[in-house]
Amino acid sequence: MPQAVTPDAVREALRQVRYPGFSRDVVSFGLVKDIQIDGGRVRVFLAVTARDPSIAKQIQTSVETAVRAIPGVTGVEIMVRPPAAGGPAPQPQPGARAPAAGASPFGAPEPTPSLAGVKRVVAVASGKGGVGKSTAAVNLALALARLGLAVGLMDADVYGPSVPLMLGVSAQGGQEGGRGPQVAGERRITPAESYGVRTISIGLFMNEDTPVVWRGPMVAGLVDQFLRDVEWGSLDVLLVDMPPGTGDAQLSLVQRVPLSGAIIVTTPQDAASTVARRGLMMFRQTRVPILGIVENMSTFACPHCGEVTDIFGTGGGEASARMMNVPFLGGIPIDPTVREGGDAGRPVVVSAPDSAA
Ligand code: ADP
């Protein structure tokens, strides 16, 4: 008598299927939405949000192979839900069968993120912490706002949510007629505002003593909430200050946020290293266009005489950008004004707009 196949056995088998390029499996990533069994026939419902159709195809094939290998399985059908509509980049995967609306085996449709009025979502990322990613994100937001664009800045760096400090905004209020976050009806939040930039950060709701170990598991849920429950309104660009690194939490984020592009911040020391390259790979794998590399702390601008010194030698960032075939967007000197401005809630774009930085 053939062995009975159970959903648990299928789920267990799928725990061996890794997300391409990452150590985590497709089950723990939440890609497996449902498993239906009819005798020896197995149907697996997958929700793949990767923008690259070849990733979805790869996952589909590996899942199929894993399920076929289970004793007692006589047939396998893999249903792939294409990426949600409405995001800037995703395209339905050719050949994927989307279930009919209404009786969706994927369960209730996921709430539409409140990004309908947002034209572009751009990630600011780094291979590791402390390279000046948040500094770059905050100053870029202010610079774009000063060009007359409607700009939002979402602080997804739960490990070091420095955006509120740098933008001089708190639950109580912000700069230049800004304000703290407000409740706008049931489960809706209006973002805080400072220097004309709309922003949301866990730092606005949580005190600094909350242990960092708590935060890792919160990243995904928090970001979903920032996307779903925050009234961003109409924006030309929403910048996302990513958590540093290229691990599973970051990949999961890249999958969740409908990104139009990514900017990678490095320092001369790690520009050419595998750290930066892994960052590039992460976005390439998920088909998020890389807008370019910013090299921070590339030279030292003397606060006294203004002389610029190449402490680490020149051209590192540029050379590695060329090597990795992505645009080099520019270098920012080490300048004490940058740090002081960040600490005082007056970023250098505001406090010293004419400085080299
Ligand atoms: P990350 O977001 O990558 O962790 P931050 O933006 O928080 O890094 O920067 C780390 C520290 O370095 C902050 O104190 C910041 O003010 C300082 N910093 C960043 N860029 C510069 C710079 N170009 N010159 C001087 N200090 C800088």
Boltz pocket constraint, residues with backbone or C-beta under 6 A from the ligand:
constraints:
  - pocket:
      binder: B
      contacts: [[A, 126], [A, 128], [A, 129], [A, 130], [A, 131], [A, 132], [A, 133], [A, 134], [A, 135], [A, 136], [A, 160], [A, 162], [A, 244], [A, 296], [A, 297], [A, 332], [A, 333], [A, 334], [A, 335], [A, 336], [A, 337], [A, 338], [A, 339], [A, 340], [A, 342], [A, 343], [A, 357]]
      max_distance: 6.0
